[in-house]
Amino acid sequence: MFLVEMFQRKTTMPDAAEALAGRAEPIETAATHAVNGRSLKPPFADGLETAYFAMGRFASAEQLFWPLPGVHVTAAGYAGGFTPNPTYQEVLSSLTGHTQTVMVVFDPSLIGYDALLQVFFERHDPTQPMRQGNDIGTFFRSAIFTTSDRQLTQAGQARDAYQAALGQAGHTGKIVTGIAPVEAFYYAEASHQQHAARNPGAQPVAKGTGVRFPAAG
């Protein structure tokens, strides 16, 4: 019975009453990005915007964004849950409600939010509920956390456009990506920041559907 309970917990979101208590103080993380040396935490320069994407393991997802021209800095962390300042092990218990999330700080004059959305939809499978491939759990669920009304609108439009592209390609899956304004983002421990750069080959990039995001226009 215990094992059945644990398996169900991995794919079932907790509610606020059963979520872990967490802590008042942030957990310790890295100060700077391991690849470009920039500060992981704000304040960031005026004119930069922030986006948040959850698409499976953040160790593999983060490396998709930091090389993009116009991306200022990226970080691994947790969003979408209840527990304040959770640890990695707490998130993996499925009792915090968070999903592994990548923060992307970008210069919109050099790269648009739509380009980031294209990477998001093409480089993982947004039709898999509470999982990516063999990685199963609420903490691997697909989600976009927005920081403005414009991002919220664009994300919804991108989801609908990609759903149509999937249908045209004969893919029968329905997109399950959650889209909502970000309430809180908690930085993951230092060992998880830019993990793929410090451990080459350790984390395979998540597989997408193979369907291209539709071109604008």
Stockholm file with secondary structure:
# STOCKHOLM 1.0

chainA/1-217         MFLVEMFQRKTTMPDAAEALAGRAEPIETAATHAVNGRSLKPPFADGLETAYFAMGRFASAEQLFWPLPGVHVTAAGYAGGFTPNPTYQEVLSSLTGHTQTVMVVFDPSLIGYDALLQVFFERHDPTQPMRQGNDIGTFFRSAIFTTSDRQLTQAGQARDAYQAALGQAGHTGKIVTGIAPVEAFYYAEASHQQHAARNPGAQPVAKGTGVRFPAAG
#=GR chainA/1-217 SS CHHHHHHHHHHSCCCTTTSCCCCSSCCCCCSBCTTTCCBSSSCCCTTCEEEEEECSCHHHHHHHHTTSTTEEEEEEEEESSSSSSCCHHHHHTTCSCCEEEEEEEECTTTSCHHHHHHHHHHSSCTTSTTEETTEESGGGCCEEEESSHHHHHHHHHHHHHHHHHHHHTTCCCCCCCEEEECCCEEECCGGGTTHHHHSTTSSCCCCCCSCCCCCCC
#=GC SS_cons         CHHHHHHHHHHSCCCTTTSCCCCSSCCCCCSBCTTTCCBSSSCCCTTCEEEEEECSCHHHHHHHHTTSTTEEEEEEEEESSSSSSCCHHHHHTTCSCCEEEEEEEECTTTSCHHHHHHHHHHSSCTTSTTEETTEESGGGCCEEEESSHHHHHHHHHHHHHHHHHHHHTTCCCCCCCEEEECCCEEECCGGGTTHHHHSTTSSCCCCCCSCCCCCCC
//
